[in-house]
Amino acid sequence: MANCFGRNVSDTQRYYVNKLESDEKSWAWQLNRIGTLAVFVIGFCGNILCLLVLCRRRLRRNSYTQYLIALAVVDTGAILAEVISALDDLHQNEYNINLIVHTNISCKLYYYVRFIFYSMSSWIIVALAMERLVAIKFPLWSKNICTVVNARRIILMILIFTMIIQSYHFVTKGLDCSPSPLSTSSSTNSCRCKTIRHGNFSKFDVNFTVYAWRLVLMTLFPLTIIITVNVLIMTKLFNEGSLLDHTNTSCNAQRKMKLVYKISRMLVIVTTVYLILHVPGSSLDVIKSIYIPVLRICNPRWQYYLHINHEIFDLLTNFNYGINFYLYIISGKHIRNELVRAFKHSSLRSKSSGRNGKNHRSSYYMSSYVHGSRYQPARYSNTPLSRRPTASSM
């Protein structure tokens, strides 16, 4: 940016140059960090409820719930990493000191685990869309393909693949203890966890993160696969004769097929919302990275707008990690019913435990009374009836 801003600029452009070079954070920066904290609270509660509902025995036997459970776990990890970064940025902006003091090893692990969550979230969505396509288009094959065991195997393969892909962070990330313009301290608190600048590490990190990972693996491939699969699923769902093919089957089979269609419609909504919230932020991140180095565009006004929109789209991407369960509730009736059953079951258990306690106490008192009354007449067995104490005298 310094090379661009060193040229003669007009008064209007100077205004945006001062905005970009100012130490004061923009309103979009503040909105992104504070909004991330709100998204964390909403998303964490939603993901915990998601695990509570999907791990029940009624839903756990389905293959698609394995993907949803894994998605809830990695989304929780992703939004937790984002809120840690937001808190660190807010604390550093306020006190000029990092909230979290990393070591060199913890810095590398932080980026490694963080990007694994991001990658797995995207590719679990892709695997979920592919699984629904097989269930809709090839119902006979789905009995052998769409199983719980195969779903867990695919999730494990995605985990191993992302662990291998993201291993470059152990090389490119580390502590940068060079003096910061915001702090004159030379202590370890001024060290920042970021890409190592010396050598070719910075160039390799930008090329691999922006082009290979962000552009190809997180945008182009998922975008192409999810759009193609969703179009094929929707053509099947909205085909008027799709349900007529099963009119000769039993009522139980028809009911199962209708449930499969409803589940597929719900998951199409989930994957579509993922594209709407995730792809713009990834695309703008790529555009921002190639705007000056590749395109050689030095318009400060457009750079400022890119900066503002990047903060907003980054918040939308974080929002994607916390709303999946609410999408299940809105678009999936069987998920709503299972959520109601879960709370009813917990309330019934608490009531039954209270009744059992009362019954236990009452049985204890009754047994004590019977035990006492059993031996009480023996005390007066040899006493005349007139001399025995009456109820009024007791």
Residue pairs with C-beta under 8 A, 6 or more apart in sequence:
1 20
1 21
1 292
1 303
3 298
4 292
4 298
4 300
4 303
5 17
5 20
5 21
5 298
5 300
7 298
9 17
9 300
12 301
13 299
13 300
13 301
16 300
16 301
16 303
16 304
17 300
19 26
19 304
20 300
20 303
20 304
20 307
23 181
23 182
25 93
26 307
26 308
26 311
28 307
28 308
28 309
28 311
28 312
29 311
31 311
31 312
31 315
32 86
32 311
32 312
32 314
32 315
33 86
33 89
33 90
34 86
35 315
35 318
35 319
36 79
36 82
36 83
36 86
36 315
36 318
37 83
37 86
37 87
39 79
39 82
39 315
39 318
39 319
39 321
39 322
40 79
40 80
40 82
40 83
40 322
42 322
42 323
43 75
43 76
43 79
43 321
43 322
43 323
44 76
44 79
44 80
44 322
46 322
46 323
46 324
46 325
46 326
47 72
47 73
47 75
47 76
47 322
47 324
47 325
48 76
49 325
49 339
50 68
50 69
50 72
50 324
50 325
50 328
51 69
51 72
51 73
52 342
53 59
53 335
53 338
53 339
53 342
54 60
54 65
54 68
54 69
54 72
55 69
56 338
56 341
56 342
58 338
58 341
59 65
59 338
61 148
62 148
63 131
63 146
63 147
63 148
63 150
63 151
64 128
64 131
64 132
64 135
64 146
64 151
64 263
64 267
66 148
66 151
66 152
66 155
67 124
67 127
67 128
67 131
67 151
67 155
68 128
68 324
68 328
70 120
70 124
70 155
71 121
71 124
71 125
71 128
71 324
72 324
72 325
74 116
74 117
74 120
74 121
74 124
75 117
75 121
75 321
75 322
75 324
76 321
77 113
77 117
78 114
78 117
78 118
78 121
78 321
79 318
79 321
79 322
81 110
81 113
81 114
81 117
82 318
82 321
84 100
87 99
88 98
88 99
88 100
91 97
91 98
91 99
92 98
92 99
92 182
96 182
96 183
96 185
97 183
97 185
97 189
97 190
98 189
98 190
98 191
98 192
101 188
101 189
101 191
102 110
102 175
102 191
102 193
103 175
104 174
104 175
107 173
107 174
107 175
107 193
108 169
108 170
108 173
108 174
110 193
111 169
111 173
111 193
112 166
112 167
112 169
112 170
112 173
115 162
115 166
115 169
115 213
116 159
116 162
116 163
116 166
118 218
119 162
119 165
119 166
119 213
119 217
119 218
120 158
120 159
120 162
121 321
122 217
122 218
122 222
122 274
122 278
123 158
123 161
123 162
123 222
124 155
124 158
125 222
125 226
125 270
125 271
125 274
126 221
126 222
126 225
126 226
127 154
127 155
127 158
128 267
128 270
128 271
129 225
129 226
129 229
129 230
129 233
129 267
129 268
129 271
130 225
130 229
131 146
131 151
132 229
132 233
132 263
132 264
132 267
132 268
133 229
133 232
133 233
134 141
134 142
134 145
134 146
135 142
135 146
135 260
135 264
136 232
136 233
136 236
136 237
136 260
136 261
136 264
137 232
137 233
137 236
138 145
139 257
139 260
165 213
165 217
168 204
168 205
168 208
171 201
172 195
172 196
172 201
172 202
172 204
172 205
172 208
173 193
173 194
173 195
173 196
173 205
174 193
174 194
174 195
174 196
175 191
175 192
175 193
176 191
176 192
176 193
176 194
176 196
176 197
177 186
177 188
177 190
177 191
177 192
178 197
179 186
179 190
180 190
180 192
183 190
195 201
195 202
195 205
195 206
196 202
206 289
210 285
210 286
210 289
210 290
211 286
214 282
214 285
214 286
215 282
215 286
218 278
218 282
219 279
219 282
219 283
219 286
222 275
223 275
223 279
226 271
226 272
226 274
226 275
227 275
229 271
230 268
230 271
230 272
233 264
233 268
234 268
236 242
237 261
237 264
237 265
237 268
242 261
243 254
243 257
243 258
243 261
246 253
246 254
246 257
247 254
249 257
259 334
262 332
262 333
262 334
263 332
263 334
265 331
266 327
266 328
266 331
266 332
266 335
269 327
269 331
270 324
270 327
270 328
270 331
273 320
273 323
273 327
274 320
277 316
277 317
277 319
277 320
278 317
278 320
280 313
280 316
281 310
281 313
281 314
281 316
281 317
282 317
284 306
284 309
284 310
284 313
285 310
285 313
287 306
288 306
288 307
288 310
291 297
291 302
291 303
291 306
292 298
292 303
328 335
329 335
329 336
329 339
380 388
